[in-house]
Amino acid sequence: VSGICQGVAQAALNSAMTAGGRIIGVLATALNEPNQNDDALCQQMARDHLALSHFAAATRETEETRLYRSLTMALICDATIVVESGSSGSAVVQARESLRLGRTTFVLKSTVENRSIVWTRSLLRAGAQVLSKDNLGELSNAVEANVRARFARCASR
């Protein structure tokens, strides 16, 4: 699951598609609106994977719709990994919401170690974990535990 936007998210989507992964791309626009970052990627997502939007027809991308996209991604993901973001960026918004929902949230070690990025401290205090090559297994364990817990809650209803 990734937002369809430039930079790291776009690279992650392209890499996942190249590797044959199944992908959900979350839009900050209506499905019928061209994406200002990469309309070809949006078209490919809609054709070959899943493009998701909860915005009404003709809704264009704004700062507000990008924030709602981040909240949507936190709701549908079992874990969030923050690679990079500005202090008020949508990845930080998604991470905070993920933590609020009790979901596993990771911040890349290189991001945490970058002293010029100060928002990582608040995420770590709130329960985010540092992700490095040394603890990648914890990511799959955390996602599996979240999925099991979610299915158990559904089965008990």
GIMO-V681387 format. One record per residue. SS is DSSP state (a for helix, b for strand, c for the rest). Layout:
BEGIN
SS ; SS
END
This chain:
BEGIN
c ; b ; b ; c ; c ; c ; c ; a ; a ; a ; a ; a ; a ; a ; a ; a ; a ; a ; c ; c ; c ; c ; c ; b ; b ; b ; c ; c ; c ; c ; c ; c ; c ; c ; c ; c ; c ; c ; a ; a ; a ; a ; a ; a ; a ; a ; a ; a ; c ; b ; b ; b ; c ; c ; c ; c ; c ; c ; c ; c ; c ; c ; a ; a ; a ; a ; a ; a ; a ; a ; a ; a ; a ; a ; a ; a ; c ; c ; b ; b ; b ; b ; c ; c ; c ; c ; c ; c ; c ; a ; a ; a ; a ; a ; a ; a ; a ; a ; a ; a ; c ; c ; c ; b ; b ; b ; b ; b ; a ; a ; a ; a ; a ; c ; c ; c ; c ; c ; a ; a ; a ; a ; a ; a ; a ; c ; c ; c ; b ; b ; b ; c ; a ; a ; a ; a ; a ; a ; a ; a ; a ; a ; a ; a ; a ; a ; a ; a ; a ; a ; a ; a ; a ; a ; a ; c ; c
END
